[in-house]
């Protein structure tokens, strides 16, 4: 089959769908990847035909307005700014998606490309499948993290937050879907995407660990296929598999460190953040490894080599050599830390980061706190929880439960059973 894999987002957002693309290619399928400007080079480097989606999301996220919205946890303001960015490039994005999907028997999408994918497949009759890096189905068991980070006392209130999220998600993508449908010649209104999701109208799999995220009792028949493992070949092509010699030497010369990384989250005061990390390291008598991410930390050792600032690396090789991790709570990092068998402190901003922080607490493998409350005192208190022996024991148990998971392989096996539709042109 020819398969189009639609991606959108940061490097972390790219990795699971690119691993899916690699899995599909290894099964003999012809794969084309659609990636936004900042992810085109990593996709082409691993040999995929890549259609550029002309939006540089990294540039957008590095802007002052976007960073202030993220730090404030203002999801509404951030979403509006992102929608405005999309609107400015709407026609070019529509055209790129149509070009990427042209001639495909199957279109694979994540949640951020779903509206355009539905518009295309609704007109063409092409098959559709979706992977999810976080849960989006409604439930009364927990509140939607996209709406609130607070604990709500009743199931009715918790369920209501999911309805709010569904309405907001649909409203954000409605104009895009309708414009795409008109461009493709459709005359009927766009279908209710949430009805399609709840009815399992196309294959949908949640690429998260069932050991970390237990299925809610009121959920639909949703497949939880396991964490998305990025294969070594992709990491080697990205230059991540070989460790930096300075990092290797630093790891060898002392006790296992605490890993600290905020991923793509904004660090508005790098010097102050580094001073906080050095102080926490001093209080606990531990070494700390700071992954710079997008922030402007200067690489190299600090505080008498107690702290090392480094660039990107293969998490699967370094995290098992650490004793705990402090991170932003992105789905990929949360799963990588859990699979490494080390406790976590999740410093979350918003959206699914809140959910993953809750899951870390619920599994007894660490603790969580809002990113905006980080200080030497709050981080030191949180790290004390993560460094307890019983927390480490629970982290080891969770890693053992996750050891054989391969959500990418499960997803690829599922969707390659999908055959091209017999009729087209609905």
N, C-alpha and C positions, 0 to 999 in steps of 0.2 A: 504494500500500500504506500501511497504518498501521504505523508502526515505533516500538517502544519502545527507547530508548537508556538503558541502566542505567549509572550512574556512581557512584563512591565514592572519597573521598579529599580531598586538598588542591586548591588552585587549579591547581597544576601537573598533578595527576591529572585534573582536569576538562577541561583544554584540548583534548587529542586527541579524546576522545569528543564534545565539543561541536562541534569542527570536523567530525567525521563527521556529527553531527546536521545541521549547516548544509549539508554537501554533499548529504545525502539530501533535505533540504527543497528545495534548489535544483533537484533532479531531479523535483520535483513530488509528493513523498511527504508524508504527514501524520505528523509526528514528535512524540512525547512524551518528555520527559527525566525520569529519576528522579535526584535529586541530594540529597546529605546537607545538613543545615541550613546549614552555612557556604558552600555553593555554590549555594543556591537563587537568591539575588539575581542573581549573574552570569548564570545560565541564563535567568531571566525577563527580564533586561535586554535580551537579544538576541531576545526574542519567542517563546520556546518555552513551550508548555504544560509545566509542571513539577510533578511530584509530589515532595513533600518526604520524604526519608528522615530520621526524627527523631533524628539523632546529629550533634552539633557536634564534628567531628573536630579543628578548629582549637583549640577549648577543651581537648580532651584532650591534644593535642600540646604545648600551652603549660603543662601541669601539670608540677610538679617531678619527679614519678615518671617520667613519659614522657621528659622531657628527660634525666634522669640515665641512663635505660636506653639512650637513643640515643647519648649521649656515650661511654658505656662500650662501645658496640658489642654490647650484650647483646640479640641478636635474639630469643632465646627468651623472656626476661623481657618485652620489649616486646610480642611477639606475644600472650603470655598476658594482658597488661593490655588489649590491644585486643580480644581475645576476650571478656574479662570485660565490657568496655563494650558490645559487641554483645549479649551475653547479657542484660544489664540492659534492653535495648530490643528484645529479640527479637521479641515479638509485634507491636509497632508496625512494625518493619522488615519483617516478613513481609507484613503487611497492605498496607504502602505499595508493596512490589514487586508484589504481586498486582494492586493497583489500577492501577499504571502499565502492566502488561502486558495488562490486560483489553482484549480486542478487537483486539490487535495481530496482524498477519500475520507479523511478523518481530521477534525480540528480539535486540538487539545488546548485548553485554556485554564487560567487561574481566575480568581475572583475579580481582578482588576480589568481583565479583558472580556469579561462575560457578556456585557451588553453588546459589544460589536460582534462577538462570536455568534450570539443568538440571532442578531440581525442577518448575518451572512447565511447561517445554516437554515434559518427560517424561510429564506427565499430559495436557496439552492438545493435543499434536501441533503446536504452533506451531513455526515455523522458528527456528533459532538461528544466530548468527554471533558470533565473538569476535575482538577486536583485542588485541594484546599490545604493551606499551611496552618490553618486555625479553624475552629468550629464556627459555623454561622447559623446552624439550626436553632430554632426557638426552643426554650425549655423553661420550666418553672423552678429548676434546681439552682440556678445561679443567674445573676443579672447580666445583661449584655455588657461586656467591657468596653464596647464602642459607645455606650451611653453613660455609664457611671462606674466608678471604682468603689462605690460604697456597698456595704452589705445591706440588703433590703430584707425586712422581717417576714414578708409573706410571699408565697408562691405566685399569687396574682400580680403583685408589684414586680417581681422578677420577670415574669412572663411579659408584662407590659413593656419592659425595656427592650425586649427583642422585637416587639411589634413596632416600636419607635425606630429601631435600627433598620428594620425591613423597609419602612416607609421612606426613611432618609436615603437609604442606598438606592432604592428604586427611583426616587425623585432626582438624585444626582445623575443617574445614567439615562433618564428617560429621553432627554433632548438628543443625546448621542444616538440612542437606539432608533428613534424616530427619523432622525436625519439620515442615518445609514440605510434604513428601510426604504425611504423615499428615493435615495440615490440608486438603490438596487431595483427599483420599480415596484415595490410592494405598496398596496393601497390600504390594507387593513391595519388597525392599531397594533402596536407591539403586544405580545402576550404578557401576562403577569408572570414575571420571572420567578417569583417566590412560589407560585403554584407549581411551576415546572420543577423547581428544586425539591419541594416537598413530595411531589409525585414520583420522584426519581425518573423524570422523563428522558434522561440521558445518564450515562454512568458518571457518578460522582464519588470520589474517594477522599477521605481525610488522611493526609500524610502526616499523622502524628502517632505517638506511641500510646497504645491502649493501656500500658502500664503507668504512664504519666497522666493520661487523660481518660478517666473511666467514663464509659457510656452512660449518659443520663437515662433514667428509667422511662421518661416520656418522649424519647427521641423516635424518629422514623427509622426505617431499616437502612441506616447509613453505614457504609463500610469504613472502618478505621483500620487502615492497612499497615500502619507502622511508620516510623520516622524515615525521612528521606536521607539516604546515605549517599554522599557524593563519592563516586568511584575514584580510586587512586590515579587512574589515567587522566582524568580531567584536572585534578589538582597538580599533577606533574606538568601538564601543558600550561597551566597558569603560573608555574614556577613556585608553587607552595610546598611541594613535597620535600625538597631539600631544605633543611634547617639552616638559618644563618649561623655561621661559625661562632659569632659572639654570643648568640642565644644558646647554642649548644654548650659552649664553655661555661656560661653563667649557670645553666641548669645543673651542670656536673659539679660545680664547686661548692654547693651548699644544700641545705634542706629544701624539700619541695616547696615552691612558692605559692602564694595566693595570686591567681590570675585576675586581672581587672581589665574590663573592656566595656565601653559604652556604644560600640558598633557605630551606627550612623547617627546616634543621638548627639545633639550639639553640646559642646563644652565651651561655654562663653568665656571662661576664665581658666585657660590651661595652666597658668602658673599657680593659681590658687588650688586647682584640682590636684596638681602634683604635690603641693605642700600638704594637702589633706591626706593623700595616700602615704606620703613619707611619715606623717605623724601617726597614722593608724598602724603602719608597719612597726614603728618604734614602740607603741603601746603594747602590741601583741607579741613583739619579739619575732616577727616573721619576715620573710622576704616577699616582695611583691613584683609581679611581672605585669607591666602595663602595656596592653595592646593599643597603639595610637589611634587606630580606626581612621576617621576623616579629620580628626582634630590635629592642631598644629603643635603637638608635643615634639620636642627635639629628641631624637633617638639616642640611646646610650645609657650607661649606668648612672645612678644617683645615690646620694646618701651613703657613701662608702660601699657601694655595690649592693646595698640592701634592696634597692629598687632598680629595675631595668626597664627602659622604654624601648619597645620594638615595633616593627611593622607587622604585616599580615603573615600568617603561617598556617600550616595544616593543624587544625584543632585536634584531629584524631591522633596526632603524634605527640603533641605537647600537653594537652589537658590531663592525660593519665599520669603525667609527671608532676602535677600540681596537687595541692592539698585542699583547695577550695577555689571558688570563682565568684567574682562580683561582676554582674553584667546587667544589660538593659532589659532583658526578658523577651528578646525576639525569639520566634519559634525555633529557628535554626540553632542559635546559640544555646537556648534552654535545653534542646534535645542533645546537642553535642556535649554539654556539661554533664547531663544526666547519664548519657551513655559512657562517659569517662569514669563514672563512679565517684564523683567528688561533690561535696555539698555546695550550695549556691546561696548568694545574696542577690535578689533581683531588685534593682533600682529602676522601677518602671515609670514611664511617662503617661502612656495612654493606650487605648485599643487593646490588641491581644496581649500586649506586655503585662497588663493587669491580670488577665486570666492566667498566664503562665506563672506569675508570681503567686497567685492563689494556689495553683497546683503544686508548686514547690513546697509551700507551707502545708498543704493538705497531705502530701506524701511523707512529710517529716524530713525532707532532704535539704531544708534550709529555711530562709525567711525572706521577707520582702518589705520594701518601703518605697514611698514616692521619691522619684529622682530629685524633685525640687527641694526635698527636705535633707538632702545629703550634707553632712558635715563630718568633721572628725569624730564628734561624739556619737552621732546616729550611726555612722558606718562602723565605728568600733563596737557599739552595742550589737549591731546586726551580725557582724563577723564573729562575735563571741558565741552566738547561737550556732552559726555554721561550723565552728571549730569544736563543738562538743563531740565527744566520742560517739554518742548515740545517733547524732546527725550523720556522722560519717558511716556508721553501720547501715543506716537506712539508705544512704546513697549507694553503697556497695550492693545492697539487695536490689535496688531499682535497676542498676546497671546490668545485673545478672538477668533480670526479667526482660531487658531490652536487647540483649546480646545478639539474638538471631533475627531481629526485625529488619526487614528490607521493604519499605513502603514503595520504593520506586519499582522494584521487580514485580511486586503484586499489582501495581497500577498498570504496568506495561503488559502483564499477562492478561489483565482484564480487558483493556481496550483493544488489544490485537485480536480479540474474539469478536469485535464489532466489524461488521461487513458493510460496504457501501450500500446506500439506499437504492432500492429498485426504481423509485420514481423521484423526479426532481421538479422544481418550478412551482412550489406551493405558493 
